Amino acid sequence: MRWLRFYAVGAMGAALQFALLGLLVHVAGLNYLLATALSVEAAILHNFLWHRRWTWDDRRGASDRAGAALARFNLTNGLVSISANLLSAYLLTGVWRIDPVLSSILSVAAGSLANFFLCDRVVFAPLRSNPSPQPLVPITCPLLRNQGGVAEGGVGVEAVRAGAPVSPSVAKPAMLCPGGRHIGVSNAGGYLGLAKAL
């Protein structure tokens, strides 16, 4: 199940984040806010790679480039994670003097559900298929004709819209879609009118 994979990846990312945060604060002596931002970004990159290759691997289409998906991930999950962690670090560590690692643990737990939905609906959303339109092929079609400046003629044919102004003597041939749907173009009162078989 996807949410189990999400939380498995999240647990690995959180372990990386907490270990790096502890190392940066307690060993390297870095400021806890800067260390929090760096450790969260490391976890974000880790999680993105795993989510793209494992959690949502079925949604990775040819047109979905890694750079665009990473940008979406950073603008959604990354923004939520970094904001929540920095706020938590400022309040819990800066004000209440709680250890930065514990502060980060509490922040990760609070934001995980929001991050799952952001990943599922925004970052790795299913690609919408946009089928390419079928080409129209000119044919001779007895159903459509220019009758008194109006596209009509034959059972089940109706004028559907008008287009650009044209000379009153212009009439275009009927067109046939590959599925058998008839579309005709003719002059309708000085305008190019479209008609289709119902």
Kinemage of the C-alpha trace (Angstrom):
@kinemage 1
@onewidth
@group {chain A} dominant
@subgroup {mainchain}
@vectorlist {calphas} color= white
{ca met a 1} P 0.000 0.000 0.000
{ca arg a 2} L 1.175 3.472 -0.896
{ca trp a 3} L 0.822 5.028 2.539
{ca leu a 4} L 2.964 2.257 4.080
{ca arg a 5} L 5.693 2.999 1.553
{ca phe a 6} L 5.292 6.702 2.266
{ca tyr a 7} L 5.804 6.205 5.997
{ca ala a 8} L 8.697 3.772 5.455
{ca val a 9} L 10.475 6.373 3.330
{ca gly a 10} L 9.515 9.055 5.850
{ca ala a 11} L 11.016 7.016 8.694
{ca met a 12} L 14.309 6.663 6.806
{ca gly a 13} L 14.290 10.376 5.974
{ca ala a 14} L 13.506 11.274 9.572
{ca ala a 15} L 16.382 9.101 10.819
{ca leu a 16} L 18.700 10.910 8.403
{ca gln a 17} L 17.324 14.287 9.484
{ca phe a 18} L 17.696 13.609 13.231
{ca ala a 19} L 21.184 12.111 12.874
{ca leu a 20} L 22.391 15.021 10.748
{ca leu a 21} L 20.760 17.562 13.055
{ca gly a 22} L 22.416 16.018 16.102
{ca leu a 23} L 25.765 15.965 14.318
{ca leu a 24} L 25.499 19.582 13.160
{ca val a 25} L 24.340 20.935 16.535
{ca his a 26} L 26.185 18.770 19.065
{ca val a 27} L 29.402 17.964 17.167
{ca ala a 28} L 29.903 20.775 14.653
{ca gly a 29} L 28.438 23.426 16.981
{ca leu a 30} L 26.226 24.946 14.268
{ca asn a 31} L 23.340 27.252 15.208
{ca tyr a 32} L 20.239 25.104 15.831
{ca leu a 33} L 18.059 26.997 13.305
{ca leu a 34} L 20.598 26.682 10.467
{ca ala a 35} L 21.262 23.045 11.413
{ca thr a 36} L 17.498 22.385 11.367
{ca ala a 37} L 17.090 23.887 7.887
{ca leu a 38} L 20.048 21.922 6.487
{ca ser a 39} L 18.989 18.613 8.009
{ca val a 40} L 15.388 19.030 6.829
{ca glu a 41} L 16.523 19.796 3.267
{ca ala a 42} L 18.739 16.695 3.290
{ca ala a 43} L 15.721 14.618 4.360
{ca ile a 44} L 13.566 16.284 1.671
{ca leu a 45} L 16.008 15.310 -1.088
{ca his a 46} L 16.287 11.776 0.316
{ca asn a 47} L 12.523 11.381 0.510
{ca phe a 48} L 11.939 12.773 -2.975
{ca leu a 49} L 14.287 10.233 -4.553
{ca trp a 50} L 12.652 7.319 -2.732
{ca his a 51} L 9.089 8.519 -3.353
{ca arg a 52} L 9.768 9.022 -7.057
{ca arg a 53} L 11.408 5.645 -7.498
{ca trp a 54} L 9.317 3.556 -5.106
{ca thr a 55} L 6.250 5.117 -3.445
{ca trp a 56} L 4.804 6.724 -6.581
{ca asp a 57} L 6.839 4.892 -9.249
{ca asp a 58} L 3.624 3.997 -11.125
{ca arg a 59} L 2.891 7.683 -11.739
{ca arg a 60} L 6.193 8.643 -13.271
{ca gly a 61} L 5.412 9.465 -16.904
{ca ala a 62} L 7.769 10.330 -19.701
{ca ser a 63} L 6.657 13.960 -19.599
{ca asp a 64} L 7.116 14.260 -15.838
{ca arg a 65} L 10.696 15.422 -15.568
{ca ala a 66} L 12.585 14.941 -12.333
{ca gly a 67} L 13.430 18.645 -12.050
{ca ala a 68} L 9.781 19.719 -12.248
{ca ala a 69} L 8.716 17.067 -9.736
{ca leu a 70} L 11.555 18.061 -7.365
{ca ala a 71} L 10.493 21.708 -7.608
{ca arg a 72} L 6.892 20.743 -6.740
{ca phe a 73} L 8.165 18.571 -3.881
{ca asn a 74} L 10.261 21.403 -2.444
{ca leu a 75} L 7.419 23.909 -2.816
{ca thr a 76} L 4.921 21.629 -1.060
{ca asn a 77} L 6.490 19.062 1.269
{ca gly a 78} L 9.682 21.041 1.608
{ca leu a 79} L 7.904 24.249 2.512
{ca val a 80} L 5.659 22.485 5.034
{ca ser a 81} L 8.576 20.579 6.554
{ca ile a 82} L 11.042 23.444 6.771
{ca ser a 83} L 8.443 25.913 8.065
{ca ala a 84} L 7.112 23.507 10.673
{ca asn a 85} L 10.600 22.469 11.777
{ca leu a 86} L 11.911 26.020 12.032
{ca leu a 87} L 8.845 27.187 13.946
{ca ser a 88} L 9.070 24.168 16.220
{ca ala a 89} L 12.803 24.697 16.725
{ca tyr a 90} L 12.313 28.369 17.500
{ca leu a 91} L 9.536 27.746 20.021
{ca leu a 92} L 10.563 24.438 21.584
{ca thr a 93} L 14.330 24.908 21.511
{ca gly a 94} L 14.718 28.671 21.478
{ca val a 95} L 12.016 29.491 24.018
{ca trp a 96} L 11.509 26.320 26.078
{ca arg a 97} L 15.087 24.967 25.746
{ca ile a 98} L 14.044 21.520 24.506
{ca asp a 99} L 16.752 19.579 22.643
{ca pro a 100} L 16.655 20.382 18.875
{ca val a 101} L 16.403 16.695 17.929
{ca leu a 102} L 13.319 16.157 20.130
{ca ser a 103} L 11.814 19.357 18.765
{ca ser a 104} L 12.359 18.074 15.231
{ca ile a 105} L 10.760 14.698 16.059
{ca leu a 106} L 7.601 16.435 17.290
{ca ser a 107} L 7.466 18.597 14.152
{ca val a 108} L 7.863 15.651 11.759
{ca ala a 109} L 5.041 13.751 13.444
{ca ala a 110} L 2.715 16.747 13.123
{ca gly a 111} L 3.347 17.391 9.408
{ca ser a 112} L 3.448 13.854 8.014
{ca leu a 113} L -0.249 13.540 7.148
{ca ala a 114} L -0.293 16.877 5.295
{ca asn a 115} L 2.836 15.844 3.398
{ca phe a 116} L 1.274 12.545 2.270
{ca phe a 117} L -1.711 14.332 0.725
{ca leu a 118} L 0.498 16.973 -0.906
{ca cys a 119} L 2.623 14.226 -2.469
{ca asp a 120} L -0.378 12.239 -3.647
{ca arg a 121} L -2.404 15.146 -5.049
{ca val a 122} L 0.242 17.644 -6.206
{ca val a 123} L 3.792 16.307 -6.510
{ca phe a 124} L 3.087 12.842 -7.919
{ca ala a 125} L -0.466 13.409 -9.160
{ca pro a 126} L -1.487 11.067 -11.973
{ca leu a 127} L -0.713 12.502 -15.363
{ca arg a 128} L -3.860 13.434 -17.248
{ca ser a 129} L -3.972 11.861 -20.634
{ca asn a 130} L -4.577 14.353 -23.386
{ca pro a 131} L -5.386 12.254 -26.408
{ca ser a 132} L -4.317 14.013 -29.551
{ca pro a 133} L -7.265 15.111 -31.670
{ca gln a 134} L -8.056 12.888 -34.621
{ca pro a 135} L -7.295 14.576 -37.929
{ca leu a 136} L -10.171 15.568 -40.191
{ca val a 137} L -10.058 14.130 -43.691
{ca pro a 138} L -11.804 15.922 -46.590
{ca ile a 139} L -14.481 13.755 -48.247
{ca thr a 140} L -17.603 14.182 -50.317
{ca cys a 141} L -20.549 14.100 -47.953
{ca pro a 142} L -24.143 14.316 -49.227
{ca leu a 143} L -25.429 15.120 -45.727
{ca leu a 144} L -24.141 18.685 -45.714
{ca arg a 145} L -24.690 21.540 -48.141
{ca asn a 146} L -24.932 25.287 -48.239
{ca gln a 147} L -28.687 25.888 -48.389
{ca gly a 148} L -29.581 29.573 -48.539
{ca gly a 149} L -26.461 30.588 -46.630
{ca val a 150} L -27.084 28.067 -43.811
{ca ala a 151} L -25.265 24.786 -43.232
{ca glu a 152} L -27.952 22.111 -43.513
{ca gly a 153} L -29.119 19.148 -45.550
{ca gly a 154} L -29.829 15.596 -44.554
{ca val a 155} L -31.172 13.742 -41.553
{ca gly a 156} L -29.416 14.345 -38.226
{ca val a 157} L -27.388 17.380 -39.269
{ca glu a 158} L -27.304 20.636 -37.333
{ca ala a 159} L -25.383 23.915 -37.622
{ca val a 160} L -23.304 24.339 -34.472
{ca arg a 161} L -21.411 27.652 -34.687
{ca ala a 162} L -20.097 30.422 -36.920
{ca gly a 163} L -16.519 31.487 -37.441
{ca ala a 164} L -14.655 34.219 -39.310
{ca pro a 165} L -16.341 36.433 -41.937
{ca val a 166} L -15.913 35.132 -45.499
{ca ser a 167} L -17.199 35.972 -48.927
{ca pro a 168} L -20.865 34.870 -49.404
{ca ser a 169} L -19.851 32.634 -52.294
{ca val a 170} L -17.443 30.485 -50.229
{ca ala a 171} L -18.423 26.962 -49.269
{ca lys a 172} L -16.028 24.353 -47.857
{ca pro a 173} L -16.174 20.566 -48.331
{ca ala a 174} L -17.541 18.291 -45.633
{ca met a 175} L -15.064 16.571 -43.321
{ca leu a 176} L -15.094 13.119 -41.781
{ca cys a 177} L -13.515 12.182 -38.476
{ca pro a 178} L -11.914 8.691 -38.306
{ca gly a 179} L -14.708 7.588 -35.955
{ca gly a 180} L -17.314 8.253 -38.662
{ca arg a 181} L -18.588 11.577 -37.260
{ca his a 182} L -19.477 14.004 -40.074
{ca ile a 183} L -18.506 17.642 -39.766
{ca gly a 184} L -19.282 20.112 -42.496
{ca val a 185} L -18.148 23.655 -43.068
{ca ser a 186} L -20.193 26.034 -45.236
{ca asn a 187} L -21.126 29.643 -45.653
{ca ala a 188} L -23.794 30.859 -43.215
{ca gly a 189} L -24.873 34.397 -44.037
{ca gly a 190} L -21.375 35.625 -44.834
{ca tyr a 191} L -19.824 33.646 -41.950
{ca leu a 192} L -18.092 30.316 -42.025
{ca gly a 193} L -20.545 27.943 -40.359
{ca leu a 194} L -19.800 24.496 -38.913
{ca ala a 195} L -22.267 21.632 -39.011
{ca lys a 196} L -21.980 18.147 -37.574
{ca ala a 197} L -23.879 14.877 -37.749
{ca leu a 198} L -25.767 14.235 -34.504
